[in-house]
Amino acid sequence: ALDDCPARNSVLLSTTNSWSQEGSSSLIEQYDATSLNRTGTFNVSPARVNVRGTEAQYETTPRFIFVNKEGTAMHVLKVIRPDYEVDGWLMETIALQ
């Protein structure tokens, strides 16, 4: 997942922990668009989901990142980590400061 934010001169991205675990990271990193120095990190929240009558908390991983034009909020479309074998899309909004 990747998006740029001209208002903050930043690039935000999420990558996987390893090639063998596609989509396993819950971390989003922010980089200065000019120097490419890391300037911040964000974690997406786990989700409480009811699967077949049982509610549980599942780790999630970002798939798409969108930052508003003012650079004040990041909207993250995410899925439940693939290793849980539970389908579903979720959205989380994270304030940028």
GROMACS elastic network, one bead per residue, 0.5 to 0.9 nm:
[ bonds ]
;  ai    aj funct       b0    kb
    1    12     6  0.81349   500
    1    13     6  0.54556   500
    1    14     6  0.52019   500
    1    15     6  0.69501   500
    1    28     6  0.85991   500
    1    62     6  0.65229   500
    1    63     6  0.52465   500
    1    65     6  0.57650   500
    1    76     6  0.89801   500
    2    11     6  0.72970   500
    2    12     6  0.56721   500
    2    14     6  0.66242   500
    2    15     6  0.88717   500
    2    63     6  0.87213   500
    2    64     6  0.68149   500
    2    65     6  0.58242   500
    2    66     6  0.80259   500
    3    10     6  0.86437   500
    3    11     6  0.59044   500
    3    12     6  0.54023   500
    3    13     6  0.65918   500
    3    64     6  0.82311   500
    3    65     6  0.58126   500
    3    66     6  0.59907   500
    3    67     6  0.68551   500
    4     8     6  0.87783   500
    4     9     6  0.77390   500
    4    10     6  0.58151   500
    4    12     6  0.60915   500
    4    13     6  0.86336   500
    4    33     6  0.79727   500
    4    66     6  0.82735   500
    4    67     6  0.73597   500
    5     8     6  0.55664   500
    5     9     6  0.58136   500
    5    10     6  0.50847   500
    5    11     6  0.60502   500
    5    12     6  0.77681   500
    5    33     6  0.85704   500
    5    66     6  0.89045   500
    5    67     6  0.63441   500
    5    68     6  0.78359   500
    5    69     6  0.71074   500
    5    70     6  0.83510   500
    5    71     6  0.61587   500
    6    10     6  0.64325   500
    6    11     6  0.84280   500
    6    33     6  0.84213   500
    6    69     6  0.77082   500
    6    70     6  0.86578   500
    6    71     6  0.77358   500
    7    10     6  0.78138   500
    7    69     6  0.67144   500
    7    70     6  0.59250   500
    7    71     6  0.54351   500
    7    72     6  0.88969   500
    8    11     6  0.86338   500
    8    32     6  0.82386   500
    8    33     6  0.87121   500
    8    70     6  0.83226   500
    8    71     6  0.60414   500
    8    72     6  0.89359   500
    9    31     6  0.85172   500
    9    32     6  0.60250   500
    9    33     6  0.53206   500
    9    34     6  0.73085   500
   10    30     6  0.64590   500
   10    31     6  0.54501   500
   10    34     6  0.80899   500
   10    36     6  0.85629   500
   10    39     6  0.85202   500
   11    29     6  0.82314   500
   11    30     6  0.57113   500
   11    31     6  0.51754   500
   11    32     6  0.64193   500
   11    33     6  0.56666   500
   11    36     6  0.83639   500
   12    28     6  0.66269   500
   12    29     6  0.55798   500
   12    31     6  0.63339   500
   12    32     6  0.89940   500
   12    41     6  0.89235   500
   12    65     6  0.76774   500
   12    67     6  0.86654   500
   13    27     6  0.85735   500
   13    28     6  0.54782   500
   13    29     6  0.54096   500
   13    30     6  0.66162   500
   13    31     6  0.83173   500
   13    65     6  0.75746   500
   14    23     6  0.89503   500
   14    25     6  0.72722   500
   14    26     6  0.77098   500
   14    27     6  0.60738   500
   14    29     6  0.62316   500
   14    61     6  0.85826   500
   14    62     6  0.67392   500
   14    63     6  0.80967   500
   14    64     6  0.88190   500
   14    65     6  0.84802   500
   15    18     6  0.85849   500
   15    22     6  0.87227   500
   15    23     6  0.72936   500
   15    24     6  0.83259   500
   15    25     6  0.65214   500
   15    26     6  0.87325   500
   15    27     6  0.77539   500
   15    28     6  0.76997   500
   15    29     6  0.87420   500
   15    62     6  0.86608   500
   16    19     6  0.69541   500
   16    20     6  0.88578   500
   16    21     6  0.68300   500
   16    22     6  0.58318   500
   16    23     6  0.52299   500
   16    24     6  0.54804   500
   16    25     6  0.50796   500
   16    26     6  0.85287   500
   16    27     6  0.87867   500
   16    61     6  0.89643   500
   17    20     6  0.84456   500
   17    21     6  0.67813   500
   17    22     6  0.78179   500
   17    23     6  0.78681   500
   17    24     6  0.61869   500
   17    25     6  0.57064   500
   18    21     6  0.55075   500
   18    22     6  0.70800   500
   18    23     6  0.88748   500
   18    24     6  0.80441   500
   18    25     6  0.89344   500
   19    22     6  0.61520   500
   21    24     6  0.56475   500
   21    25     6  0.87323   500
   21    82     6  0.86327   500
   21    83     6  0.85809   500
   22    25     6  0.84109   500
   22    82     6  0.79138   500
   23    26     6  0.83312   500
   23    60     6  0.89064   500
   23    61     6  0.60300   500
   23    62     6  0.75350   500
   23    63     6  0.77811   500
   23    79     6  0.88143   500
   23    81     6  0.67594   500
   23    82     6  0.70912   500
   24    59     6  0.89319   500
   24    60     6  0.80855   500
   24    61     6  0.62084   500
   24    62     6  0.89846   500
   24    81     6  0.60862   500
   24    82     6  0.74216   500
   24    83     6  0.82637   500
   25    28     6  0.82721   500
   25    43     6  0.89110   500
   25    60     6  0.80578   500
   25    61     6  0.57119   500
   25    62     6  0.77215   500
   25    81     6  0.84301   500
   26    42     6  0.83675   500
   26    43     6  0.55258   500
   26    44     6  0.54734   500
   26    45     6  0.78411   500
   26    46     6  0.87183   500
   26    59     6  0.75157   500
   26    60     6  0.61865   500
   26    62     6  0.65670   500
   26    81     6  0.88314   500
   27    41     6  0.68370   500
   27    42     6  0.57792   500
   27    44     6  0.65732   500
   27    61     6  0.78260   500
   27    62     6  0.80537   500
   28    40     6  0.85307   500
   28    41     6  0.56485   500
   28    42     6  0.50190   500
   28    43     6  0.60897   500
   28    44     6  0.76042   500
   28    62     6  0.78727   500
   29    38     6  0.70463   500
   29    39     6  0.78700   500
   29    40     6  0.59627   500
   29    42     6  0.63608   500
   29    43     6  0.87609   500
   30    37     6  0.85683   500
   30    38     6  0.57839   500
   30    39     6  0.55533   500
   30    41     6  0.58724   500
   30    42     6  0.80568   500
   31    34     6  0.86099   500
   31    35     6  0.80569   500
   31    36     6  0.53265   500
   31    37     6  0.53990   500
   31    39     6  0.52666   500
   31    40     6  0.70278   500
   31    41     6  0.89922   500
   32    35     6  0.56391   500
   32    37     6  0.54364   500
   32    38     6  0.63771   500
   32    39     6  0.63600   500
   33    36     6  0.54642   500
   33    37     6  0.80604   500
   34    37     6  0.82194   500
   35    38     6  0.88185   500
   36    39     6  0.87260   500
   38    41     6  0.80936   500
   42    94     6  0.82978   500
   44    59     6  0.85188   500
   44    60     6  0.68665   500
   44    61     6  0.70563   500
   44    62     6  0.73533   500
   44    76     6  0.80928   500
   44    78     6  0.84091   500
   44    92     6  0.74573   500
   44    94     6  0.82706   500
   45    59     6  0.72381   500
   45    60     6  0.68509   500
   45    61     6  0.88433   500
   45    92     6  0.78483   500
   46    57     6  0.63541   500
   46    58     6  0.53999   500
   46    60     6  0.54372   500
   46    61     6  0.87268   500
   46    80     6  0.82532   500
   47    56     6  0.81489   500
   47    57     6  0.54249   500
   47    58     6  0.53057   500
   47    59     6  0.65014   500
   47    60     6  0.68399   500
   47    80     6  0.77707   500
   47    90     6  0.82676   500
   48    55     6  0.65718   500
   48    56     6  0.54232   500
   48    58     6  0.62972   500
   49    54     6  0.81283   500
   49    55     6  0.54419   500
   49    56     6  0.56453   500
   49    57     6  0.63067   500
   49    58     6  0.71840   500
   50    53     6  0.58912   500
   50    54     6  0.52787   500
   50    56     6  0.64334   500
   50    57     6  0.88358   500
   51    54     6  0.52985   500
   51    55     6  0.62176   500
   51    56     6  0.77905   500
   51    86     6  0.79832   500
   52    55     6  0.83251   500
   58    80     6  0.63847   500
   58    81     6  0.74389   500
   58    84     6  0.77727   500
   59    79     6  0.87286   500
   59    80     6  0.60475   500
   59    81     6  0.59205   500
   59    84     6  0.87469   500
   60    78     6  0.63144   500
   60    79     6  0.54771   500
   60    81     6  0.50669   500
   60    82     6  0.87578   500
   60    90     6  0.86109   500
   61    77     6  0.86560   500
   61    78     6  0.53565   500
   61    79     6  0.55740   500
   61    80     6  0.62706   500
   61    81     6  0.57843   500
   61    82     6  0.87276   500
   62    65     6  0.72204   500
   62    76     6  0.62476   500
   62    77     6  0.59971   500
   62    79     6  0.65629   500
   62    80     6  0.89302   500
   63    76     6  0.74356   500
   63    77     6  0.57803   500
   63    78     6  0.50962   500
   63    79     6  0.69274   500
   64    75     6  0.82878   500
   64    76     6  0.58287   500
   64    77     6  0.50888   500
   64    78     6  0.68376   500
   65    74     6  0.68150   500
   65    75     6  0.59110   500
   65    77     6  0.64769   500
   65    78     6  0.87428   500
   66    73     6  0.84756   500
   66    74     6  0.56681   500
   66    75     6  0.50891   500
   66    76     6  0.64062   500
   66    77     6  0.83888   500
   67    70     6  0.81350   500
   67    71     6  0.61190   500
   67    72     6  0.76125   500
   67    73     6  0.58263   500
   67    75     6  0.61447   500
   67    76     6  0.86411   500
   68    71     6  0.54150   500
   68    72     6  0.66192   500
   68    73     6  0.58159   500
   68    74     6  0.65413   500
   68    75     6  0.79175   500
   69    72     6  0.79397   500
   69    73     6  0.87648   500
   70    73     6  0.78744   500
   71    74     6  0.76574   500
   71    95     6  0.89823   500
   71    96     6  0.67966   500
   71    97     6  0.84278   500
   72    94     6  0.87040   500
   72    95     6  0.59620   500
   72    97     6  0.65683   500
   73    93     6  0.66415   500
   73    94     6  0.57123   500
   73    96     6  0.51789   500
   73    97     6  0.84699   500
   74    92     6  0.82552   500
   74    93     6  0.56631   500
   74    94     6  0.51448   500
   74    95     6  0.63270   500
   74    96     6  0.67337   500
   75    91     6  0.69660   500
   75    92     6  0.58419   500
   75    94     6  0.64288   500
   75    95     6  0.88290   500
   76    90     6  0.82360   500
   76    91     6  0.56086   500
   76    92     6  0.51819   500
   76    93     6  0.61950   500
   76    94     6  0.77707   500
   77    89     6  0.68955   500
   77    90     6  0.58374   500
   77    92     6  0.66385   500
   77    93     6  0.89254   500
   78    81     6  0.88924   500
   78    88     6  0.85846   500
   78    89     6  0.57899   500
   78    90     6  0.52646   500
   78    91     6  0.60784   500
   78    92     6  0.76601   500
   79    82     6  0.79171   500
   79    86     6  0.88519   500
   79    87     6  0.73879   500
   79    88     6  0.59125   500
   79    90     6  0.60317   500
   79    91     6  0.86178   500
   80    83     6  0.84912   500
   80    84     6  0.72068   500
   80    85     6  0.81671   500
   80    86     6  0.65344   500
   80    87     6  0.68216   500
   80    88     6  0.65890   500
   80    89     6  0.72843   500
   80    90     6  0.80743   500
   81    84     6  0.59575   500
   81    85     6  0.76374   500
   81    86     6  0.78802   500
   81    87     6  0.89666   500
   82    85     6  0.54231   500
   82    86     6  0.71062   500
   82    87     6  0.81364   500
   83    86     6  0.82116   500
   84    87     6  0.87335   500
